[in-house]
Amino acid sequence: MQKNRQRDRSYHNVKKVIACVLSLVFFIMAVAVPAHAEEKQVEATPSRIPLSKLEETIDAYVASYEKYTAAVSVVAVKDGETIVNKAYGYADIENQRKADTSTVFEWASISKLLVYTSVMQLVEQGKLDLQTDIREYLPEGFFKKLKYDEPITLLNLMHHNAGWEDQTATEVYYYDESEDYDLGETLCKNEPKQIYKPNSFVGYSNYGVGLGGYIVELVSGQPYYEYVNQHIFEPLHMNDTTVHPTGQDRPDLVQRRNEVEGYTKDLKRIPENRVYVTFYPTGAAIGTAEDLGKFLAALMPVDGSHVLFTKRDTLDEMLSTSLYYDGTSTPRFAHGFVEMEYGVPTLMHEGNLKGFSSKVVFDPASKFGMVVMTNIAFEEIYYYGLISKIFGNSTYVNSVTSEGGGYFQSARRPAARFTDLFRQLDITKFSKAELSSLYNVVEHNGVIEKISYTPYMDYLPVSNLKVNLIVISLIPAALAIIFSICALVGYLLRMLLNKLHKRGNPRTNFDKYHLAIHFAGVLLLINLFIILSRLPSYPAYSSLRINLMFNLFYILLAVGYLGLLIYKLRKSSYSKKQKMMYILSGISAFILAAFVVGWHLYV
C-alpha cells in the first residue's frame, strides 16, 4: 500500500511538472506568435525601409539634394497599388514652373519595354516565334549589309546581340516634327553594318529594337503606335502617355511636354531639348510617371489577373531569364528586361534622352517597384542614388586570374562612320581590381576575351599594339596641323614685314596654292573641333552635313594640290628652299587627307 501511495505521489508530481512545462510553452507561444505576426505586418522595401516611412524617406532624400535637382517625379507601387506618387522641383527653372504629378517626361529607352511586351502578346497569339529568323517576317531583301548567314531572332533583338554596329546620335535623332518618317523605310535606309556574329557580343542597339517594333507593325497590320495604344495603353487606362513618333495623336500631351525644359547635371538649360527618335519604338514615348507606374503594376499582378496577356503564363515567360552572362548562372536579360541584383533580384530598364533620364525597377517576388523620371541629362542622384537607397546596393564580384588588367573598348561602336575616331579615343583601361567588380569577366587561360561593363554592353580587349597605332595615327596628323599653322602664320608675317619695310614680296605663282592648302588645314582642325563639341548635344545629321562636306572638300583640295605640285615642280624652277616648303606642304596635306579618309570623317 505504501508503495502504491509513493507511486501515486510521484505520478502526481510528474503531471504537475508536465503541466507547468506545457503552461510555460503555451505562454511563450502566446507571447511570440503575436510578436511574430506583428513583425510580418511591417512591410518594407528591399533595403528594409518600412513602407509606412517610404514617402517620408523619399521627401528627406530629395530635400538633401534640392540644389542639384531640376524636376523629379517618383512613383512607388506595391501589390498593384500606387503607394507614392510625388513630384519635386521645377519643370522649367527659368520660368519657375513647378513640376507636379501631371508633368510629362520622356520615357526614352524605357519605351523599349513596350516593344518587348507587344512582341510577347503576338507570340502568345501564335503570330510570332522568338526563335524564328526575323527575315521571315520582313519584306524580301530587306537587309543589304548582313555579314553572317546565322539567323537573327526576336530574342537577338531583345538581347541586343544581333551583331550590328552602333549608329551615331545624329542618325538616331531628328528635330523637325513635321518630318514624316515611315518606320519601315527609315529602318531600311539606315541599315547598319553587321560586324559581329549573332549571339557573340551584347552591344546595345536602337536599330534592333526598332526592327522589333516594325515587325509588330507588319504582323498586326497596324502602325506600331496604334497597336500600343489599343493593346497596352487603353487596357491599362494610361491616358497620359503616347508613343507616336512626334506625339501628334495627342497634342495635349505635346503641349504639356513642351512646358518642360531639359538640363545638364549642373542645371544649365539644354537648348533644343525636344528631340524625335528616328527608330521611334525605341524611345519616343512621353507621359507621366503615374502612367508608367500603371504599366509597372500590370507587370506584377496580385490576384491572378493578367491584363496585358490572355494567359498568366505569357507574363511569367516574359519576366523569366532568357540570357545569362557568359559561362555563369547569373541572369542578364529577361526578354529585354534587364535583370539586376540589388538587395534582391530585380528587373529594370533605364532611359536617357537629350535632357531627360528615367528608370523603372521592380521586384516581382515582393510585387514592389519604383519609377523615377527627371529632366536632367544622364542624371545620377535619383537614377542611381535613390534607387540604391530603396532597393539596396548592387554588388558583383569576379575572380580574375589575368594580371595587370588591360585596355577595353565597347562592342557598341560604329565600324565605318564619322564618329569612329571619337569612339576609338574612348578606350578604357581597367586594373585587375576594377575588372573584379564588373558585371562579368570571360577569360580562358588567363586571357580575357570580353567583359560586361554594363548589362547592356560587352567590352572587348584592345591590344597595346592597337592603342599605339591609334596614337601613332594621331601624331603625324598633329604634326601636319602644327606645320600648317606655322607655315600659314610665317607666310602672313613675312607679308606683313615686307609691307612695313616697303620691300618687294618675292612670291612665286605657286604661293597662292601653298597658302590655300595651309589655310584649309587650319580650317580642317577647327571643323573637327566643331564636330566633336557638337556630338554630345545630339545634333541632327543634316546639321553636320556641311561640316562633313568640308572634310570631303579638303580631301579633293589635297589631291588637287599634290597633282599640281608634281606638275609645277617638273615645269618650273624654284629655289631649293621653296621646293622643300612646297613638298613638305604636300606631305602635310596628304597626311591630313589620309587621316580624314582613314577615320571616315567625311560624308
Secondary structure, DSSP 4 states (H G I P E B T S, - for coil): -HHHHHHHHHHHHHHHHHHHHHHHHHHHHHHHHHHHHHHHH--B-TT--BGGGHHHHHHHHHHHTGGG-SEEEEEEEETTEEEEEEEEEEEETTTTEE--TT--EE-GGGGHHHHHHHHHHHHHTTS--TTSBGGGTSPTT--S-----S--BHHHHHHT-S-BPP--HHHHEE--TT----HHHHHHHTPPPB-S-TTS--B--HHHHHHHHHHHHHHHTS-HHHHHIIIIITTTT-TTEE-SSS-TT-HHHHHHHTT---B-TT-PBPSS---EESSGGGT--EE-HHHHHHHHHHTS-SSS--TT-SSHHHHHHHTS--EE-TTSS-EEEETTEEEEESSSEEEEEEEEETTEEEEEEEETTTTEEEEEEESBTT--IIIIIIHHHHH-----------SS-EEEEESS--SSSTTHHHHHTT-EEE-HHHHHTSSEEEEETTEEEEEEEETTEEEEEE-HHHHHHHHHHHHHHHHHHHHHHHHHHHHHHHHHHHHHTT------TTHHHHHHHHHHHHHHHHHHHHHHHHGGG---HHHHHHHHHHHHHHHHHHHHHHHHHHHHHHHS---HHHHHHHHHHHHHHHHHHHHHHHTT---
